[in-house]
């Protein structure tokens, strides 16, 4: 039940996100449901419900349906921990835009790819492979779709300089430490520095 719920959540979450990459189809949906405001409400609800199903389903799967496919060696878990720091900094740099943003172009997607890839290396269970593999596949797809889009998709955020990069790195380090030592062990139930 948990694995199925997680997969349903992934379909809902990525279905909503993938629609945004299909600009013509998105425009048709916006027109059909009554405008941009209604679309954004529906999009947000679908994304939140999908995310809730992913979290609930994965937690339920971990508690009752665990299926181990392979056992990653310890060094891959350490590599994952190392990859998470640049992943978090890249995600922050997507919003605090500076030279990192200008160089990487799509740091949010780069951060998601690093996060998903690292977690694929560190998790050898069926649910983890499906979860992180889905996020990695979506981020690759979305990056490819961005190259083909004619419109930017959102209002531009001003790009700053080196100061923004220093802020992004500082915020990224703090967020990384919070995720590693508070969020991951308490919410996910897996200590980052364990075995």
N, C-alpha and C positions, 0 to 999 in steps of 0.2 A: 504493500500500500504506500509506503514512504517513497520508494523509488519511483513508482508510477506518479505520485503527487509531485515529486521533484521534476520529472520529465514534463508533466503537464505545465508546471510553472515555467520551465525553460521555454516551452513552445509559446506560451502566452507572453512572457517577457521579451523574447527575441522576435516574436511575431510583431509586436508593437514597435520594437526598435527597427526591425527590417522594413516595415512600411515607410518609415521616414526616409529610407534610402531610395525608395521607389517614388520619385518626385511626382510623376504623372498620376500614379495610383493614389498617392497621398492627397493630391489636389482633388481627385474625384471623391474620395472619402470625405474630405473637408466640406465639399459642396453638398454631398448627399446627407450629411448629419447636421447641417445647420451652421456651419462656419468654424473659424479657427478656434474660438473660445471653447465650443463644445468638443471639438476634436482634441484639444489639449487636456480637457477634463477626462475624456474617455481614455486617451493615451496614458495619462497619469494613473488612472484607476487600474487599467490593464497591467501597467508596469508594476504597480504596488502589489496587486493581487498575485501576479506572476512571481515577484520577488518573495512574497510571503510563502507561497507554495514551495518555492525552491528551498527556502530556509527550513520550513516545517518538514518537507519531504526528506531533505538530506539528514536532518536530525533524527527523524523517525527511522530512516534507513540505517543510520549508524547504530541506533539503539537495538534494532530488531531484525534487520535483514542483511547485515554485512556480508559481502562476497569479496574475498581476497583473490585477486588475479595473479599478482606477483608481489614480491617483497623488495621494495627499493633499498639499495644499500645506504648506510648512514651518510656517506659523503653527499648523496643527492639531496638529502634533507638539509644538510648544511649549505649546499649550493642554493637551495630554495630560499633559505633565510637571507643569504647574501643578495640574491636577486630582488628581494622585496624592497630593499632600501631604494635602489634606483626606480623601481616600479612606482613606489609611493611618491617620490620626488617628481617623476614625470606626470603623474595624475595632478599633483598640486600645480605644476608648471603649466598645465592646460588652462588654469584659471588665473594664476599670477604670471602673466605673460612677459617674457623677456627673451634673451638670446637662446635659451633652451627651447622655448616654443618656436622661435624663428628657424632654428636649426633642424629640429625634429619634425616640425610642421603639424603633426597630430600626436602630441605627447600623451593624451588620454588613451588613445588606442595602443600606443607603444607600451604604456604602463599596464594596461589590461593584458596585453600579449605576454609581457614579462611575468606578471602575476599568475596567469593561467599556465604558462609553460613551466614555471618553477614548481607550481603545485602539481602539475602532471608528473614531473620528475619525482616528487616526494611522496606521492600517493599511488599505491598499486591496487586499490580496490575498485570495483565496478562503478559504484556511485561517484567516486572521485574522478575516475576517468571520464565518465559521461558529463559530469558537472564542469570540470576544468577544460575538457576537450571542447565542449560547447562554447564556452566563453572564448577560447582561443580561435576556434573556427569563425565565430561571429566577428571578432575583432579583425581577423584577416579579411573576411568578406567586406566589412564596413570600410576598411582602408582602401581596398580595391574600388569600391563603389564611390568613394570620395574623389578618386582620380577621374571618374566618368561624369560626375555631376557638374551641371552648368552653373548652379546657384550655390552660395555659401551655406545655405540652410539655416542660418541664425545670424542675428546682428553681430557685427564684429566687436571684439573686445580689444581695447587699446593695447598695443605691445610696448613694453618699456625696455629698459636696458639691463645692465649688470645688477643694479640694485634689486630689481624684481627677481632675478635669478638667485641672489643671495637670500632673499626672503623665501622664495620657493624651496630652496634647499633647507633652510632653517625650519620652516613649517613642515616640510617633508620628513625631516629627521624626528621631530617631535611626534608627528602622526605615526611614523613607523614604530617608535618606541611604545606609544600608546596602544597601537594595534598588537604589537608583539607581547607586551607584558600585561595588558589589561583586557582588551577586547578578545583576542584569540583564546586565551585560557578560560576566561569567564563565560563568554557567549558561545564560542565554538566548542569549548570543553577539551581542547587539545593544547597542552603547553608547547610553546614554540621551541624552547630550549630542551625539551625532553628528548630522550633517546634519539 
